[in-house]
Amino acid sequence: MKKNKRQSGFERFAKKFLGLSFILFALGSVALNSYESTINVNCKKTEESINALQSDIDALDMQKQELASFSRLKSIATSKGYKYQQSSVASTIIGDND
């Protein structure tokens, strides 16, 4: 004694819509996770290139400081025939000691 239930058009539509919604949700979730992973990889590569450039900039700054140091300038001036004499300056404070 089995009853044969007929489904209405709305029930069939609801079931199809529910199944399609689950499938779209699963595909969308996988697609968004893949996209997020791609963005993370690109961010990591960009950060690594920024770090490499920053270390190059730091190395150039150190090299600039070495080239502009007083001892370097003095050695270049000496090699070109110039002489540097350190001047000793004495100063006297004249004041009223009341």
Order of alpha helices (4+ residues) and beta strands (2+ residues): alpha-alpha
